[in-house]
Amino acid sequence: MWNNINLLNRMTQYLLFVAGMGLVMGVCTKIAQLEIFSIKEIVITGDINRDTKQNLENVIRERVRGGFFTIDLDETKSIFESLTRVKMAHIRRKWPTTLQVEIIEHRPVALWNDIGFVSRQGNIVVASVEGLLANKLPAFRGPNHAAKDILSFYLRAKYLLYQVEQEIARITVDSRYAWEVTLQNDIVLRLGKERQEMRLARFVNFSKYALGDFPEKIHYLDMRYEDGFAIGVKG
C-alpha cells in the first residue's frame, strides 16, 4: 500500500476533506452561538388568559434556552404545552432574532367542582376562571370520570331547554350517579340515575303545566315518575 502513490494521494485528500469538514462544523457552531444570533424577542399571539400570559413569561425567563439557531423547538413546544391552560403551541423562527409563538388555550364551557373548568373537549383543567366569564358559565359537579358525560348531556339539554326559554345554571351528579339540573330560576329538576334526557324532554313538553303561574314558589320538580312528576314547593 505504501508504494501505491495514487492510493496514498486519495487517502490524503480524504483525510484533508474530513478535517476540513470538522473545522467548518466547528466554525458554524461557534458562529451560531455568537450574541448576534441570540433571540432578541419572543412574540406571543393568541386569545389567552392573563394567568396564562404570566405563566408563559415565567417559563420563558426560567426554562427557555438557546439562540436563534440552537434553540430546540420541539422541547420548547413541550415546555409551553405543559402549562395548565395551554392546549397547543405553534413555534417558528423569524429571521433574524425573533421567535414567534402562537398559543391555543383550553376554552372553558363550565366550572368544575370549584377547582377549575371543563373544556370544550370534556377535559378537566385545574385553573381559575374569573370575572364576567365565571358568572356566565354553568357549574358542573360530580366525579371526575363523569365530566365528559355531563358535558355531552349539557350540550343536548341546552338545546332542549332553549325551546321553553330556560337555561341551565348547574348540573350535579352524585356518587350514586343520580342527576339533578338546576335552572337559572333556581328550580331543581331531579332526573335520577337513568334516562335523564328523556325525563328532561318530558319536562320541556309539560313545562307550561309543571311551572304553572307561580314558578318562583317551586323548589324542585321530580321527573323520575313514569307518567308524571312531583312538585316540591319552597318552605
C-alpha positions, 0 to 999 in steps of 0.5 A, spaced: 500 500 500 505 504 501 508 504 494 501 505 491 502 513 490 495 514 487 492 510 493 496 514 498 494 521 494 486 519 495 487 517 502 490 524 503 485 528 500 480 524 504 483 525 510 484 533 508 476 533 506 474 530 513 478 535 517 476 540 513 469 538 514 470 538 522 473 545 522 467 548 518 462 544 523 466 547 528 466 554 525 458 554 524 457 552 531 461 557 534 458 562 529 451 560 531 452 561 538 455 568 537 450 574 541 448 576 534 444 570 533 441 570 540 433 571 540 432 578 541 424 577 542 419 572 543 412 574 540 406 571 543 399 571 539 393 568 541 386 569 545 389 567 552 388 568 559 392 573 563 394 567 568 396 564 562 400 570 559 404 570 566 405 563 566 408 563 559 413 569 561 415 565 567 417 559 563 420 563 558 425 567 563 426 560 567 426 554 562 427 557 555 434 556 552 438 557 546 439 562 540 436 563 534 439 557 531 440 552 537 434 553 540 430 546 540 423 547 538 420 541 539 422 541 547 420 548 547 413 546 544 413 541 550 415 546 555 409 551 553 404 545 552 405 543 559 402 549 562 395 548 565 391 552 560 395 551 554 392 546 549 397 547 543 403 551 541 405 553 534 413 555 534 417 558 528 423 562 527 423 569 524 429 571 521 433 574 524 432 574 532 425 573 533 421 567 535 414 567 534 409 563 538 402 562 537 398 559 543 391 555 543 388 555 550 383 550 553 376 554 552 372 553 558 364 551 557 363 550 565 366 550 572 368 544 575 367 542 582 370 549 584 377 547 582 377 549 575 373 548 568 371 543 563 373 544 556 370 544 550 373 537 549 370 534 556 377 535 559 378 537 566 383 543 567 385 545 574 385 553 573 381 559 575 376 562 571 374 569 573 370 575 572 364 576 567 366 569 564 365 565 571 358 568 572 356 566 565 358 559 565 354 553 568 357 549 574 358 542 573 359 537 579 360 530 580 366 525 579 371 526 575 370 520 570 363 523 569 365 530 566 365 528 559 358 525 560 355 531 563 358 535 558 355 531 552 348 531 556 349 539 557 350 540 550 343 536 548 339 539 554 341 546 552 338 545 546 332 542 549 331 547 554 332 553 549 325 551 546 321 553 553 326 559 554 330 556 560 337 555 561 341 551 565 345 554 571 348 547 574 348 540 573 350 535 579 351 528 579 352 524 585 356 518 587 350 514 586 350 517 579 343 520 580 342 527 576 339 533 578 339 540 573 338 546 576 335 552 572 337 559 572 330 560 576 333 556 581 328 550 580 331 543 581 329 538 576 331 531 579 332 526 573 335 520 577 340 515 575 337 513 568 334 516 562 335 523 564 334 526 557 328 523 556 325 525 563 328 532 561 324 532 554 318 530 558 319 536 562 320 541 556 313 538 553 309 539 560 313 545 562 307 550 561 303 545 566 309 543 571 311 551 572 304 553 572 303 561 574 307 561 580 314 558 578 318 562 583 314 558 589 317 551 586 323 548 589 324 542 585 320 538 580 321 530 580 321 527 573 323 520 575 315 518 575 313 514 569 307 518 567 308 524 571 312 528 576 312 531 583 312 538 585 316 540 591 314 547 593 319 552 597 318 552 605 
